[in-house]
Amino acid sequence: MSKNRVSRRQFLNYTLTGVGGFMAAGMLMPMVRFAVDPVLQSKGESDFIPTPQKVDEITEEPTRVDYKFEQVDAWYTSEETGTAWVYKDEKGEIVALSPVCKHLGCVVDWNTDKSNPEHFYCPCHGGLYTKDGKNVPGTPPIAALDVFPIKEVDGYLYLGKAEPR
């Protein structure tokens, strides 16, 4: 037998501390899993989103292309709709522009301002962009429209995440 005997008070203290530790771990483990589990889930998807636009139907006139994608927020998945302005430039290369104005985030439209034809026009504050998405000096936008990286798969246009210029 050991020389150091455990008193009843110490035994109770050790027992209650152990039981409290197990209870705390039992409450914390689900919270930790809740926070970490979405990060650990594997994503087998590409960064490019398919659109219904056929590449051979794209012209030199900017065309509005609407596409759908799934947005995942932790465990909640919703179907969202996105938009891009797509056309072929002078070299025949496809350009895909974001419709979001860089001034305050309104949506721009192509060739709707009668006093400024062949421009992207933001109706919120009169912002103007040229066909290639560059902001017209003297109008509210502070930067050019964002550009989508593009990819062609099986004859259809795929868009990546919009990137600022």
NULUM-213118 format. One line per 4 residues: number of its first residue (from 1); for each residue x, z, y of N, C-alpha, C. Coordinates in nm, 4 decimals. Example, Ala and Ser with C-alpha at 12.3 -4.5 7.8 and 13.67 -1.06 7.14 Angstrom:
residues 2
1) 1.3190:0.7800:-0.5690:1.2300:0.7800:-0.4500:1.3200:0.7800:-0.3300  1.2850:0.7080:-0.2250:1.3670:0.7140:-0.1060:1.2900:0.7870:0.0030
end
This chain:
residues 165
1) 0.0822:0.0000:-0.1199:0.0000:0.0000:0.0000:0.0856:0.0000:0.1248  0.0343:-0.0642:0.2285:0.1121:-0.0708:0.3517:0.0990:0.0579:0.4301  0.1991:0.0787:0.5153:0.1989:0.1986:0.5976:0.0995:0.1880:0.7117  0.0779:0.0633:0.7618:-0.0134:0.0437:0.8743:-0.1537:0.0205:0.8213
5) -0.2365:0.1159:0.8379:-0.3744:0.1040:0.7948:-0.4587:0.0475:0.9097  -0.5569:-0.0314:0.8745:-0.6459:-0.0901:0.9721:-0.7623:0.0062:0.9927  -0.7832:0.0393:1.1193:-0.8944:0.1303:1.1477:-1.0260:0.0529:1.1424  -1.1350:0.1271:1.1366:-1.2657:0.0614:1.1356:-1.2872:-0.0197:1.2629
9) -1.2393:0.0293:1.3738:-1.2561:-0.0413:1.5006:-1.1793:-0.1741:1.4992  -1.0554:-0.1749:1.4491:-0.9765:-0.2978:1.4405:-1.0408:-0.3964:1.3435  -1.0901:-0.3473:1.2284:-1.1542:-0.4330:1.1302:-1.2761:-0.5019:1.1913  -1.3572:-0.4262:1.2624:-1.4751:-0.4842:1.3272:-1.4345:-0.5853:1.4337
13) -1.3295:-0.5527:1.5080:-1.2801:-0.6436:1.6123:-1.2342:-0.7759:1.5500  -1.1553:-0.7706:1.4424:-1.1083:-0.8907:1.3742:-1.2254:-0.9700:1.3165  -1.3194:-0.9018:1.2571:-1.4333:-0.9683:1.1945:-1.5192:-1.0387:1.2983  -1.5521:-0.9710:1.4068:-1.6343:-1.0311:1.5112:-1.5616:-1.1462:1.5812
17) -1.4316:-1.1347:1.6009:-1.3550:-1.2443:1.6606:-1.3565:-1.3661:1.5697  -1.3371:-1.3463:1.4403:-1.3401:-1.4570:1.3443:-1.4761:-1.5243:1.3391  -1.5816:-1.4441:1.3326:-1.7167:-1.4997:1.3269:-1.7477:-1.5732:1.4578  -1.7097:-1.5193:1.5699:-1.7313:-1.5847:1.6996:-1.6549:-1.7161:1.7092
21) -1.5336:-1.7195:1.6559:-1.4544:-1.8428:1.6559:-1.5207:-1.9518:1.5730  -1.5729:-1.9144:1.4547:-1.6431:-2.0129:1.3716:-1.7691:-2.0634:1.4409  -1.8404:-1.9750:1.5071:-1.9621:-2.0170:1.5775:-1.9277:-2.1104:1.6941  -1.8229:-2.0778:1.7681:-1.7816:-2.1629:1.8806:-1.7376:-2.3004:1.8303
25) -1.6633:-2.3034:1.7195:-1.6200:-2.4312:1.6637:-1.7413:-2.5112:1.6164  -1.8392:-2.4451:1.5588:-1.9602:-2.5129:1.5133:-2.0384:-2.5738:1.6284  -2.0338:-2.5117:1.7459:-2.1036:-2.5670:1.8625:-2.0204:-2.6748:1.9312  -1.8882:-2.6604:1.9336:-1.8033:-2.7559:2.0048:-1.7807:-2.8863:1.9290
29) -1.7783:-2.8825:1.7980:-1.7494:-3.0041:1.7211:-1.8497:-3.1164:1.7483  -1.9812:-3.0906:1.7485:-2.0732:-3.2008:1.7825:-2.0520:-3.2538:1.9237  -2.0185:-3.1669:2.0184:-1.9950:-3.2128:2.1555:-1.8703:-3.3010:2.1635  -1.7659:-3.2646:2.0927:-1.6434:-3.3444:2.0921:-1.6710:-3.4787:2.0257
33) -1.7434:-3.4774:1.9148:-1.7753:-3.6038:1.8474:-1.8616:-3.6927:1.9366  -1.9563:-3.6330:2.0077:-2.0427:-3.7082:2.0991:-1.9590:-3.7814:2.2035  -1.8544:-3.7169:2.2522:-1.7709:-3.7767:2.3568:-1.6727:-3.8792:2.3011  -1.6231:-3.8581:2.1816:-1.5157:-3.9412:2.1273:-1.5678:-4.0564:2.0422
37) -1.6811:-4.0422:1.9766:-1.7293:-4.1410:1.8804:-1.7454:-4.2824:1.9377  -1.8030:-4.3025:2.0573:-1.8146:-4.4399:2.1085:-1.6798:-4.5076:2.1296  -1.5782:-4.4307:2.1627:-1.4462:-4.4874:2.1853:-1.3851:-4.5354:2.0542  -1.4134:-4.4656:1.9458:-1.3535:-4.4980:1.8175:-1.4257:-4.6086:1.7413
41) -1.5458:-4.6473:1.7843:-1.6184:-4.7532:1.7149:-1.5468:-4.8862:1.7351  -1.5334:-4.9625:1.6286:-1.4626:-5.0905:1.6383:-1.5535:-5.1961:1.6988  -1.4941:-5.2800:1.7788:-1.5656:-5.3904:1.8410:-1.5065:-5.5192:1.7857  -1.5852:-5.5973:1.7164:-1.5371:-5.7211:1.6590:-1.5742:-5.8420:1.7422
45) -1.6122:-5.8226:1.8648:-1.6624:-5.9311:1.9479:-1.5528:-5.9874:2.0381  -1.5737:-6.1072:2.0826:-1.4834:-6.1723:2.1761:-1.5206:-6.1305:2.3180  -1.4289:-6.1527:2.4098:-1.4570:-6.1232:2.5502:-1.5375:-6.2341:2.6160  -1.5567:-6.3456:2.5465:-1.6292:-6.4593:2.6020:-1.7747:-6.4569:2.5560
49) -1.8636:-6.4890:2.6501:-2.0075:-6.4867:2.6241:-2.0578:-6.6306:2.6166  -2.1345:-6.6642:2.5121:-2.1856:-6.8012:2.5018:-2.2965:-6.8271:2.6032  -2.3020:-6.9504:2.6517:-2.4092:-6.9923:2.7420:-2.4835:-7.1084:2.6765  -2.6048:-7.1382:2.7204:-2.6772:-7.2527:2.6647:-2.6313:-7.3872:2.7228
53) -2.5313:-7.3858:2.8108:-2.4861:-7.5067:2.8795:-2.3927:-7.5890:2.7919  -2.4282:-7.7157:2.7688:-2.3398:-7.8073:2.6965:-2.2335:-7.8566:2.7942  -2.1100:-7.8613:2.7482:-1.9981:-7.8997:2.8341:-2.0117:-8.0433:2.8811  -2.0580:-8.1345:2.7958:-2.0666:-8.2747:2.8361:-2.1794:-8.3019:2.9356
57) -2.2657:-8.2041:2.9605:-2.3741:-8.2205:3.0585:-2.3389:-8.1651:3.1963  -2.2198:-8.1078:3.2099:-2.1773:-8.0514:3.3388:-2.1372:-8.1659:3.4313  -2.1884:-8.1621:3.5551:-2.1609:-8.2677:3.6520:-2.0782:-8.2121:3.7684  -2.0590:-8.2955:3.8702:-1.9854:-8.2513:3.9891:-2.0731:-8.1699:4.0835
61) -2.2020:-8.1683:4.0604:-2.2957:-8.0883:4.1412:-2.3064:-7.9487:4.0786  -2.2815:-7.8407:4.1565:-2.2945:-7.7067:4.0997:-2.4342:-7.6826:4.0421  -2.4376:-7.6320:3.9206:-2.5609:-7.6045:3.8487:-2.5648:-7.4567:3.8122  -2.6812:-7.3979:3.8290:-2.6987:-7.2571:3.7932:-2.7145:-7.2467:3.6418
65) -2.6317:-7.1626:3.5789:-2.6378:-7.1403:3.4346:-2.6697:-6.9926:3.4112  -2.7848:-6.9681:3.3487:-2.8228:-6.8319:3.3120:-2.7878:-6.8096:3.1656  -2.7350:-6.6921:3.1353:-2.6973:-6.6596:2.9980:-2.7360:-6.5149:2.9695  -2.7526:-6.4841:2.8431:-2.7904:-6.3486:2.8015:-2.6762:-6.2872:2.7221
69) -2.6611:-6.1562:2.7370:-2.5591:-6.0837:2.6614:-2.6069:-5.9418:2.6373  -2.5495:-5.8782:2.5359:-2.5850:-5.7403:2.5055:-2.4891:-5.6473:2.5769  -2.5461:-5.5514:2.6467:-2.4664:-5.4502:2.7155:-2.4809:-5.3200:2.6385  -2.3687:-5.2593:2.6026:-2.3707:-5.1355:2.5255:-2.3285:-5.0214:2.6171
73) -2.4146:-4.9209:2.6258:-2.3867:-4.8012:2.7037:-2.3954:-4.6839:2.6073  -2.2788:-4.6421:2.5560:-2.2701:-4.5396:2.4513:-2.3493:-4.5870:2.3296  -2.4644:-4.5286:2.3021:-2.5416:-4.5682:2.1854:-2.6591:-4.6571:2.2216  -2.6817:-4.6825:2.3475:-2.7959:-4.7611:2.3922:-2.7515:-4.9055:2.4160
77) -2.8174:-4.9988:2.3531:-2.7872:-5.1403:2.3697:-2.9047:-5.2089:2.4381  -2.8749:-5.2868:2.5417:-2.9808:-5.3591:2.6115:-2.9374:-5.5042:2.6310  -3.0365:-5.5924:2.6418:-3.0062:-5.7330:2.6662:-3.0140:-5.7594:2.8162  -2.9062:-5.8102:2.8710:-2.8960:-5.8379:3.0137:-2.8864:-5.9883:3.0365
81) -2.9179:-6.0310:3.1572:-2.9065:-6.1715:3.1947:-2.8010:-6.1858:3.3038  -2.7121:-6.2811:3.2859:-2.6093:-6.3094:3.3848:-2.6261:-6.4513:3.4371  -2.5588:-6.4813:3.5468:-2.5691:-6.6130:3.6090:-2.4311:-6.6595:3.6542  -2.4096:-6.7893:3.6482:-2.2870:-6.8500:3.6997:-2.3215:-6.9860:3.7597
85) -2.2428:-7.0269:3.8580:-2.2543:-7.1623:3.9144:-2.1427:-7.2439:3.8523  -2.1795:-7.3533:3.7832:-2.0830:-7.4315:3.7058:-2.0831:-7.5767:3.7538  -1.9633:-7.6347:3.7666:-1.9494:-7.7761:3.8029:-1.8109:-7.8246:3.7619  -1.7892:-7.9557:3.7719:-1.6574:-8.0144:3.7477:-1.5947:-8.0497:3.8821
89) -1.4685:-8.0135:3.8986:-1.3995:-8.0451:4.0239:-1.3471:-8.1889:4.0225  -1.2692:-8.2254:4.1260:-1.2189:-8.3613:4.1405:-1.1310:-8.4036:4.0229  -1.0633:-8.3095:3.9600:-0.9751:-8.3386:3.8468:-1.0515:-8.3462:3.7147  -1.1820:-8.3149:3.7197:-1.2619:-8.3158:3.5975:-1.2584:-8.1840:3.5218
93) -1.1980:-8.0816:3.5833:-1.1911:-7.9497:3.5201:-1.3157:-7.8690:3.5540  -1.3600:-7.7898:3.4581:-1.4807:-7.7098:3.4770:-1.4483:-7.5851:3.5591  -1.5321:-7.5580:3.6581:-1.5195:-7.4390:3.7425:-1.6479:-7.3592:3.7272  -1.6347:-7.2307:3.7037:-1.7509:-7.1417:3.6926:-1.7341:-7.0291:3.7941
97) -1.8271:-7.0199:3.8883:-1.8193:-6.9216:3.9967:-1.9256:-6.8138:3.9803  -1.8916:-6.6940:4.0197:-1.9869:-6.5842:4.0214:-2.0826:-6.6042:4.1392  -2.2105:-6.5720:4.1230:-2.3056:-6.5883:4.2328:-2.3120:-6.4673:4.3262  -2.2265:-6.3692:4.3062:-2.2338:-6.2451:4.3837:-2.1489:-6.2564:4.5095
101) -2.2144:-6.2443:4.6247:-2.1475:-6.2522:4.7538:-2.0493:-6.1359:4.7691  -1.9321:-6.1634:4.8243:-1.8293:-6.0610:4.8419:-1.8523:-5.9739:4.9658  -1.9576:-6.0020:5.0409:-1.9871:-5.9211:5.1587:-2.0577:-5.7928:5.1175  -2.1804:-5.8053:5.0657:-2.2556:-5.6860:5.0244:-2.3215:-5.7012:4.8874
105) -2.2822:-5.8018:4.8108:-2.3314:-5.8147:4.6747:-2.4630:-5.8874:4.6572  -2.5091:-5.9590:4.7583:-2.6303:-6.0400:4.7423:-2.5970:-6.1618:4.6560  -2.6974:-6.2357:4.6173:-2.6786:-6.3527:4.5322:-2.6784:-6.4791:4.6169  -2.5733:-6.5600:4.6003:-2.5626:-6.6847:4.6755:-2.6344:-6.7970:4.6013
109) -2.6723:-6.8995:4.6764:-2.7407:-7.0150:4.6198:-2.6730:-7.1408:4.6730  -2.6791:-7.2482:4.5958:-2.6122:-7.3729:4.6339:-2.7041:-7.4621:4.7159  -2.6551:-7.5078:4.8305:-2.7181:-7.6112:4.9107:-2.8611:-7.5763:4.9560  -2.8831:-7.4517:4.9941:-3.0169:-7.4122:5.0401:-3.0256:-7.3957:5.1908
113) -2.9109:-7.3902:5.2595:-2.9106:-7.3775:5.4048:-2.9063:-7.5181:5.4656  -3.0144:-7.5571:5.5330:-3.0249:-7.6930:5.5870:-2.9211:-7.7227:5.6946  -2.8769:-7.6204:5.7682:-2.7778:-7.6441:5.8730:-2.6358:-7.6515:5.8168  -2.6152:-7.6096:5.6915:-2.4830:-7.6162:5.6269:-2.4971:-7.6742:5.4863
117) -2.5196:-7.8054:5.4753:-2.5365:-7.8645:5.3418:-2.4056:-7.8597:5.2622  -2.4192:-7.8687:5.1300:-2.3051:-7.8695:5.0390:-2.2217:-7.7411:5.0487  -2.2886:-7.6284:5.0702:-2.2233:-7.4977:5.0744:-2.3032:-7.3986:4.9901  -2.2335:-7.2948:4.9439:-2.3036:-7.1808:4.8861:-2.3462:-7.0939:5.0032
121) -2.4714:-7.0494:5.0015:-2.5273:-6.9748:5.1150:-2.5797:-6.8403:5.0666  -2.5432:-6.7341:5.1380:-2.5945:-6.6005:5.1095:-2.7039:-6.5702:5.2119  -2.8282:-6.5559:5.1667:-2.9390:-6.5366:5.2602:-2.9424:-6.3982:5.3258  -2.8693:-6.3030:5.2737:-2.8760:-6.1666:5.3284:-2.8206:-6.1581:5.4707
125) -2.7015:-6.2141:5.4924:-2.6390:-6.2041:5.6238:-2.5786:-6.3355:5.6696  -2.6218:-6.4468:5.6095:-2.5740:-6.5783:5.6531:-2.4339:-6.6124:5.6080  -2.3894:-6.5583:5.4974:-2.2558:-6.5883:5.4471:-2.2474:-6.7281:5.3900  -2.1326:-6.7927:5.4086:-2.1112:-6.9283:5.3589:-1.9834:-6.9370:5.2770
129) -1.9914:-7.0181:5.1710:-1.8757:-7.0482:5.0865:-1.8713:-7.1990:5.0657  -1.7508:-7.2541:5.0584:-1.7372:-7.3959:5.0277:-1.7664:-7.4175:4.8796  -1.7683:-7.5433:4.8372:-1.8022:-7.5749:4.6985:-1.7075:-7.5086:4.5992  -1.5800:-7.4940:4.6375:-1.4845:-7.4307:4.5459:-1.4887:-7.2783:4.5509
133) -1.5835:-7.2219:4.6274:-1.6037:-7.0769:4.6299:-1.5261:-7.0028:4.7361  -1.4526:-7.0733:4.8213:-1.3763:-7.0066:4.9275:-1.4698:-6.9716:5.0431  -1.4497:-6.8532:5.0999:-1.5357:-6.8112:5.2104:-1.5031:-6.8899:5.3372  -1.6075:-6.9218:5.4126:-1.5923:-6.9961:5.5372:-1.5559:-6.8961:5.6471
137) -1.4455:-6.9185:5.7194:-1.4067:-6.8263:5.8266:-1.5171:-6.8143:5.9313  -1.5334:-6.6930:5.9840:-1.6339:-6.6685:6.0868:-1.7689:-6.6281:6.0303  -1.7796:-6.6205:5.8965:-1.9027:-6.5726:5.8324:-1.8720:-6.4403:5.7638  -1.9747:-6.3599:5.7315:-1.9513:-6.2243:5.6819:-1.8652:-6.2074:5.5564
141) -1.8641:-6.2971:5.4575:-1.7855:-6.2681:5.3369:-1.6381:-6.2469:5.3690  -1.5792:-6.1497:5.3013:-1.4390:-6.1155:5.3261:-1.3437:-6.1778:5.2246  -1.3990:-6.2370:5.1181:-1.3147:-6.2966:5.0144:-1.3902:-6.4096:4.9460  -1.3170:-6.4851:4.8665:-1.3765:-6.5960:4.7911:-1.4597:-6.5423:4.6745
145) -1.5503:-6.6266:4.6246:-1.6307:-6.5889:4.5088:-1.5411:-6.5701:4.3868  -1.5789:-6.4774:4.3002:-1.5037:-6.4550:4.1770:-1.5184:-6.5760:4.0856  -1.4192:-6.5942:3.9986:-1.4171:-6.7076:3.9071:-1.4244:-6.6565:3.7631  -1.5073:-6.7227:3.6821:-1.5147:-6.6897:3.5400:-1.4095:-6.7699:3.4639
149) -1.3317:-6.7056:3.3754:-1.2507:-6.7856:3.2839:-1.3459:-6.8559:3.1863  -1.3134:-6.9769:3.1481:-1.4047:-7.0534:3.0628:-1.3363:-7.0942:2.9334  -1.4197:-7.1248:2.8350:-1.3718:-7.1724:2.7067:-1.4810:-7.2615:2.6488  -1.4421:-7.3658:2.5783:-1.5395:-7.4525:2.5125:-1.5356:-7.4246:2.3632
153) -1.6526:-7.3972:2.3051:-1.6645:-7.3751:2.1612:-1.7805:-7.4592:2.1106  -1.7515:-7.5509:2.0196:-1.8534:-7.6380:1.9595:-1.9365:-7.7117:2.0637  -1.8733:-7.7512:2.1732:-1.9428:-7.8286:2.2755:-2.0202:-7.7461:2.3765  -2.0193:-7.6133:2.3632:-2.0908:-7.5261:2.4565:-1.9918:-7.4475:2.5414
157) -2.0370:-7.4095:2.6599:-1.9552:-7.3352:2.7542:-1.9613:-7.1858:2.7250  -1.8455:-7.1219:2.7202:-1.8356:-6.9770:2.7045:-1.7689:-6.9217:2.8298  -1.8201:-6.8085:2.8793:-1.7664:-6.7471:3.0010:-1.7041:-6.6124:2.9708  -1.5905:-6.5859:3.0344:-1.5266:-6.4556:3.0242:-1.5747:-6.3669:3.1381
161) -1.5061:-6.2551:3.1573:-1.5420:-6.1624:3.2649:-1.4920:-6.2196:3.3980  -1.5778:-6.2134:3.5012:-1.5431:-6.2682:3.6329:-1.4185:-6.1994:3.6878  -1.3293:-6.2807:3.7446:-1.2031:-6.2300:3.8000:-1.1946:-6.2648:3.9477  -1.1499:-6.1701:4.0296:-1.1332:-6.2015:4.1725:-1.0151:-6.2961:4.1928
165) -1.0179:-6.3683:4.3032:-0.9074:-6.4599:4.3337:-0.8040:-6.3895:4.4171
end
